[in-house]
Amino acid sequence: MDRDNLGDLKRLHRRHGGNAKVMLFGEFSGSGKKEEIDDPYYGGKDGFEIAYEQCMRFSKNFLNETFPDVEA
């Protein structure tokens, strides 16, 4: 969910091909900018709460964009 993971996935995609679009989950931030989800382990208790909030927000935005006629 960060740029290192994205780079790994893009390398695999180039190697194996396919039709999938590879992107950061944070492109569904809803803020107009790409966000990364930092490893919560290094952020203490707040790190886990921030990562959870981001995952929930990104998931809802992804579902709303992918299935616009269904409420998420």
Residue pairs with C-beta under 8 A, 6 or more apart in sequence:
1 24
1 25
1 26
1 36
1 37
2 24
2 36
2 37
2 38
2 39
3 24
3 36
6 22
6 23
6 24
9 22
10 22
13 20
13 22
24 34
24 35
24 36
25 37
25 55
25 58
25 62
26 34
26 35
26 36
26 37
26 54
26 58
27 34
28 57
28 58
28 59
28 61
28 62
28 65
29 35
29 54
29 57
29 58
29 61
30 57
30 61
35 54
35 58
37 51
37 54
37 55
37 58
38 47
38 50
38 51
39 47
40 47
40 48
40 50
40 51
41 47
43 50
43 51
59 72
60 72
63 70
63 72
64 72
